[in-house]
Amino acid sequence: MRVAMYYNNQDIRIEEVPLPQLRPGEILMKIRASGICGSDVLEWYRIKKAPLVLGHEIAGDVEKVGEGVTRFKKGDRIVAAHHVPCNTCRYCLTGHHTACDTLRSTNFDPGGFAEYVRLPAINVDRGVFLIPEELSYEEATFHEPLGCVLRAQRIAGFSPGQSLLVLGCGVAGLLNIHLARVSGAGKILAVEPVEYRRQAAKNFGADEALEPDEDIKSRMVRINNGRLADVVMVCTGAEKAQLQAMKNIERGGKVLFFAPTAVGVTVPVSINDFFFRNDVTLTTSYGAAPYDSFLSLELLRSAPLKVKEMITHRFPLKETSLGFQIVANGLDSIKVIIEPQG
């Protein structure tokens, strides 16, 4: 079968590899659509494991089932989570599924930028879901990033009526904005250096969108009845954004760091000026638990989420390299989809 083998962001080669062989409890999945995630182009992180086949936002069909698989059959339209937790360790039992050792060691074989992937038995057991008939394969690929956003907003305690500041308007930032808006958010302010994405932020629910060098604090206060943001979502690894987040949070608010920074980035925090008496919380969110993946599919099916409008580019597998370059440049794109069967 054909795969897009990643060597670096500028070197992705179409190669032939053997079709994965199934063991009991496993599924061979035919990939129809696979989204390129912003994390896929984090070269400093990915290149350490190269060469490898990336891709974890996948949707497709059951091609074959292994012995003992009864919940799924050939032809079923499915999505799959690449990382799944054990559900029994101390982390899982206290709601910290993405800190689970099992979640950190599970994955597809080989990856979503391929014609087929093998889904291990543990993924089949707790990370494979039927695609609702109302959704296309392309829309279904959003189950993974939307699941991550659902978990982040839950951890941040975001609730209807609260104000939101989103720093960075790639797919994660836009999904945070869009989900918050359809969930009944108060004022939403977006910050993004690329004009194309600032306009997208407004299209998907932000009240205003600023450049990073503008006076964020004054604008937030002006549109939000004299208050700063109840919740700040940092959806970029830019060092400047980490500092801006902590300057624009209301007393009692939460700052959630959704994206990793470059290696070695640290942010000084004054305990007295920032935390003491202000009840501000700093937290993070990584990935999604099985419940989040299930809920994201239900929201995609039933809620007025316009994820299809976030898709700006579609490429066959042979043009995966071009898709990566577009995502890495981050200028006039939002979501890029690879269609391995094309």
C-alpha positions as CSV (number, residue, x, y, z in Angstrom):
1,M,0.0,0.0,0.0
2,R,1.0,3.6,-0.4
3,V,2.0,5.9,2.5
4,A,3.2,9.4,2.8
5,M,6.5,9.0,4.7
6,Y,7.6,12.0,6.7
7,Y,11.3,12.9,6.8
8,N,10.8,16.6,7.5
9,N,8.3,19.3,6.6
10,Q,9.9,19.7,3.2
11,D,10.6,16.1,2.5
12,I,7.6,13.8,2.5
13,R,7.8,10.8,0.1
14,I,5.2,8.5,-1.3
15,E,6.5,5.0,-0.5
16,E,5.2,1.4,-0.7
17,V,5.0,-0.6,2.5
18,P,3.3,-3.9,3.3
19,L,-0.3,-4.0,4.1
20,P,-0.6,-4.4,7.9
21,Q,-1.6,-7.9,9.0
22,L,-4.5,-8.2,11.5
23,R,-4.4,-10.0,14.8
24,P,-7.4,-10.9,17.0
25,G,-9.6,-7.9,18.0
26,E,-8.1,-5.6,15.4
27,I,-9.5,-3.7,12.4
28,L,-8.0,-2.8,9.0
29,M,-9.3,0.6,8.2
30,K,-9.5,2.1,4.7
31,I,-8.7,5.8,5.0
32,R,-11.1,8.1,3.1
33,A,-10.0,11.5,4.7
34,S,-7.2,12.5,7.0
35,G,-6.7,16.0,8.4
36,I,-3.3,17.6,8.8
37,C,-3.0,18.8,12.4
38,G,-0.8,21.8,13.4
39,S,1.1,19.3,15.6
40,D,2.0,17.3,12.5
41,V,4.2,20.2,11.3
42,L,6.0,20.8,14.6
43,E,9.3,19.9,12.9
44,W,11.4,20.2,16.0
45,Y,9.3,17.5,17.7
46,R,8.5,15.3,14.7
47,I,11.9,15.1,13.1
48,K,13.3,13.2,16.1
49,K,11.1,10.2,15.2
50,A,11.5,10.4,11.4
51,P,11.0,8.7,9.1
52,L,7.4,7.9,10.1
53,V,3.9,8.1,8.8
54,L,1.9,10.8,10.5
55,G,-1.8,11.5,10.5
56,H,-4.3,11.1,13.4
57,E,-7.5,12.9,12.3
58,I,-8.9,10.0,10.3
59,A,-12.2,8.9,8.9
60,G,-12.9,5.9,6.6
61,D,-14.3,2.4,6.3
62,V,-13.9,-0.9,7.9
63,E,-12.0,-3.0,5.3
64,K,-11.5,-6.1,7.4
65,V,-12.1,-7.2,11.0
66,G,-9.9,-9.6,13.0
67,E,-11.1,-12.6,14.9
68,G,-13.4,-11.7,17.8
69,V,-14.5,-8.3,16.5
70,T,-18.3,-8.2,16.7
71,R,-19.2,-4.5,17.1
72,F,-18.0,-3.5,13.6
73,K,-18.2,-5.1,10.2
74,K,-16.8,-4.6,6.7
75,G,-18.2,-1.4,5.2
76,D,-19.0,0.4,8.4
77,R,-18.0,4.1,8.3
78,I,-15.8,4.9,11.3
79,V,-13.5,7.3,13.0
80,A,-10.7,6.2,15.3
81,A,-8.7,7.7,18.2
82,H,-5.0,7.2,17.8
83,H,-4.3,7.4,21.6
84,V,-6.5,5.6,24.1
85,P,-6.3,5.3,27.9
86,C,-6.4,2.2,30.1
87,N,-9.4,3.5,32.1
88,T,-8.1,1.8,35.2
89,C,-5.0,3.7,36.4
90,R,-4.9,6.4,39.0
91,Y,-4.8,9.1,36.3
92,C,-7.8,7.8,34.4
93,L,-9.8,7.2,37.6
94,T,-9.3,10.8,38.6
95,G,-10.2,12.2,35.2
96,H,-6.7,12.8,33.9
97,H,-6.9,10.3,31.0
98,T,-4.3,12.1,28.8
99,A,-1.7,11.6,31.6
100,C,-2.2,7.8,31.3
101,D,0.8,5.7,30.4
102,T,-1.3,3.6,28.1
103,L,-2.6,6.6,26.2
104,R,0.9,7.7,25.7
105,S,2.0,4.4,24.2
106,T,-0.9,3.5,21.9
107,N,-1.1,4.5,18.2
108,F,-2.1,3.4,14.7
109,D,-0.1,1.3,12.4
110,P,1.3,3.1,10.5
111,G,-0.6,6.5,10.5
112,G,-3.4,8.3,8.8
113,F,-1.5,9.5,5.7
114,A,-1.8,6.1,4.2
115,E,-4.2,4.0,2.2
116,Y,-4.9,1.7,5.1
117,V,-4.2,1.6,8.9
118,R,-4.3,-1.2,11.4
119,L,-6.3,-0.3,14.5
120,P,-4.9,-2.3,17.5
121,A,-7.4,-4.2,19.7
122,I,-7.3,-1.6,22.5
123,N,-8.1,1.2,20.1
124,V,-11.0,-0.9,18.7
125,D,-12.3,-1.5,22.2
126,R,-12.4,2.1,23.3
127,G,-11.5,4.5,20.5
128,V,-13.5,3.5,17.4
129,F,-16.9,5.1,16.6
130,L,-19.4,4.9,13.9
131,I,-19.8,8.0,11.8
132,P,-23.3,9.4,11.9
133,E,-25.0,9.1,8.5
134,E,-25.5,12.9,8.5
135,L,-21.7,13.5,8.3
136,S,-19.3,13.3,5.4
137,Y,-15.9,11.7,5.9
138,E,-14.3,15.1,5.8
139,E,-16.6,16.5,8.5
140,A,-16.0,13.4,10.6
141,T,-12.2,14.1,10.7
142,F,-13.0,17.0,13.0
143,H,-14.0,14.5,15.7
144,E,-10.4,14.5,17.0
145,P,-9.6,18.3,17.2
146,L,-13.1,19.0,18.4
147,G,-12.7,16.4,21.1
148,C,-9.5,18.1,22.2
149,V,-11.4,21.5,22.3
150,L,-14.3,20.0,24.3
151,R,-11.9,18.7,26.9
152,A,-10.0,22.0,27.1
153,Q,-13.2,24.0,27.6
154,R,-14.4,21.6,30.2
155,I,-11.1,21.9,32.1
156,A,-11.2,25.7,31.8
157,G,-14.7,25.6,33.3
158,F,-16.0,27.6,30.4
159,S,-19.8,28.2,30.6
160,P,-22.5,30.1,28.7
161,G,-22.3,33.9,29.2
162,Q,-18.6,33.9,30.0
163,S,-16.2,36.0,28.0
164,L,-13.4,34.4,26.1
165,L,-10.0,35.6,24.7
166,V,-8.4,33.3,22.1
167,L,-4.7,33.8,21.3
168,G,-3.9,32.1,17.9
169,C,-6.5,31.3,15.3
170,G,-5.4,28.1,13.6
171,V,-7.9,25.3,13.6
172,A,-7.7,24.9,17.4
173,G,-8.3,28.6,18.0
174,L,-11.2,28.7,15.5
175,L,-12.8,25.6,17.0
176,N,-12.6,27.1,20.5
177,I,-14.2,30.3,19.2
178,H,-16.9,28.5,17.2
179,L,-17.8,26.0,20.0
180,A,-18.0,28.8,22.5
181,R,-20.2,30.9,20.3
182,V,-22.7,28.2,19.6
183,S,-22.6,27.3,23.3
184,G,-23.8,30.8,24.3
185,A,-20.6,32.6,25.1
186,G,-20.5,36.3,26.1
187,K,-17.9,38.5,24.3
188,I,-15.2,36.7,22.3
189,L,-12.0,38.5,21.3
190,A,-9.5,36.8,19.0
191,V,-5.8,37.7,18.5
192,E,-4.0,36.5,15.4
193,P,-1.1,37.9,13.3
194,V,-2.5,36.6,9.9
195,E,-5.3,38.8,8.4
196,Y,-6.9,35.8,6.7
197,R,-7.3,34.0,10.0
198,R,-8.5,37.1,11.8
199,Q,-11.3,37.3,9.3
200,A,-12.0,33.6,9.8
201,A,-12.2,34.2,13.6
202,K,-15.0,36.7,13.0
203,N,-16.7,34.4,10.6
204,F,-16.8,31.7,13.2
205,G,-18.0,33.8,16.1
206,A,-15.5,36.3,17.4
207,D,-16.9,39.7,18.2
208,E,-13.5,41.3,17.2
209,A,-10.1,40.1,16.0
210,L,-6.9,42.0,16.7
211,E,-3.2,41.8,15.7
212,P,-0.9,40.7,18.5
213,D,0.7,44.2,18.7
214,E,-2.6,46.0,19.3
215,D,-3.8,47.0,22.8
216,I,-5.6,43.8,23.7
217,K,-6.4,44.8,27.2
218,S,-8.1,48.0,26.3
219,R,-10.2,46.3,23.6
220,M,-11.3,43.5,25.9
221,V,-12.3,45.9,28.6
222,R,-14.2,48.1,26.1
223,I,-16.3,45.3,24.6
224,N,-16.7,43.3,27.8
225,N,-18.4,45.8,30.2
226,G,-15.2,47.0,31.8
227,R,-13.8,43.5,32.5
228,L,-11.0,41.3,31.2
229,A,-11.6,37.8,29.9
230,D,-13.1,35.1,32.1
231,V,-11.2,32.5,30.2
232,V,-8.1,32.8,28.0
233,M,-7.3,30.0,25.6
234,V,-3.7,30.1,24.3
235,C,-3.8,28.2,21.0
236,T,-0.3,29.1,19.8
237,G,3.2,28.4,21.1
238,A,4.4,31.9,20.5
239,E,6.2,33.2,23.6
240,K,4.5,36.6,23.3
241,A,1.1,35.0,23.5
242,Q,2.0,33.3,26.8
243,L,2.8,36.6,28.4
244,Q,-0.3,38.3,26.9
245,A,-2.6,35.6,28.3
246,M,-1.6,36.4,31.9
247,K,-2.0,40.2,31.3
248,N,-5.6,39.8,30.1
249,I,-7.3,37.5,32.5
250,E,-10.0,38.7,34.9
251,R,-9.9,38.0,38.6
252,G,-11.2,34.5,39.3
253,G,-10.5,33.5,35.7
254,K,-8.6,30.7,34.0
255,V,-5.8,30.7,31.5
256,L,-5.5,27.4,29.6
257,F,-2.4,26.6,27.5
258,F,-3.6,24.6,24.6
259,A,-0.5,24.5,22.5
260,P,3.2,23.6,23.3
261,T,5.9,26.2,23.0
262,A,9.3,25.7,21.5
263,V,11.8,23.9,23.6
264,G,13.2,25.9,26.5
265,V,10.5,28.6,26.6
266,T,9.7,29.7,30.2
267,V,7.4,32.5,31.4
268,P,8.1,34.4,34.6
269,V,5.1,34.7,36.9
270,S,4.8,37.0,40.0
271,I,3.0,35.1,42.7
272,N,2.0,38.3,44.5
273,D,0.9,40.3,41.4
274,F,-0.8,37.4,39.6
275,F,-2.1,34.8,41.9
276,F,-2.4,36.2,45.4
277,R,-5.9,37.6,46.1
278,N,-6.8,37.3,42.4
279,D,-7.8,33.6,42.3
280,V,-6.4,33.1,38.8
281,T,-5.8,29.6,37.6
282,L,-3.2,28.5,35.1
283,T,-3.9,25.1,33.5
284,T,-3.3,23.0,30.4
285,S,-5.1,20.5,28.2
286,Y,-3.7,17.9,25.9
287,G,-5.6,15.5,23.7
288,A,-9.0,14.0,24.2
289,A,-10.5,11.2,26.3
290,P,-12.9,8.6,24.7
291,Y,-15.9,10.5,26.1
292,D,-14.7,13.6,24.4
293,S,-14.4,11.8,21.0
294,F,-17.9,10.4,21.4
295,L,-19.4,13.7,22.4
296,S,-17.6,15.5,19.5
297,L,-19.2,13.2,17.0
298,E,-22.6,13.9,18.5
299,L,-22.0,17.6,18.4
300,L,-20.9,17.5,14.8
301,R,-24.1,15.6,14.0
302,S,-26.6,17.7,15.9
303,A,-25.1,21.1,16.6
304,P,-24.9,24.1,14.2
305,L,-21.1,23.7,13.8
306,K,-19.8,24.8,10.4
307,V,-16.7,22.7,10.3
308,K,-17.0,22.0,6.6
309,E,-16.4,25.7,6.0
310,M,-13.1,25.4,7.8
311,I,-11.7,23.1,5.1
312,T,-9.7,25.2,2.7
313,H,-7.6,22.6,0.8
314,R,-8.0,19.0,-0.3
315,F,-5.2,16.9,-1.8
316,P,-4.7,13.3,-2.9
317,L,-2.0,11.2,-1.0
318,K,0.6,12.0,-3.7
319,E,0.4,15.7,-2.8
320,T,0.7,15.3,0.9
321,S,4.0,17.2,0.8
322,L,2.2,20.3,-0.6
323,G,-0.4,20.0,2.1
324,F,2.3,20.1,4.8
325,Q,3.9,23.1,3.3
326,I,0.6,25.0,3.2
327,V,-0.1,24.1,6.9
328,A,3.5,25.0,7.9
329,N,3.3,28.4,6.2
330,G,0.0,29.1,8.0
331,L,-1.1,32.0,5.8
332,D,-4.2,31.4,3.7
333,S,-5.3,28.0,5.0
334,I,-7.3,26.6,7.9
335,K,-7.9,22.9,7.6
336,V,-6.1,20.8,4.9
337,I,-7.5,17.3,4.2
338,I,-5.6,14.4,2.6
339,E,-7.7,11.9,0.6
340,P,-5.5,8.7,0.3
341,Q,-7.9,7.0,-2.1
342,G,-7.7,9.8,-4.6
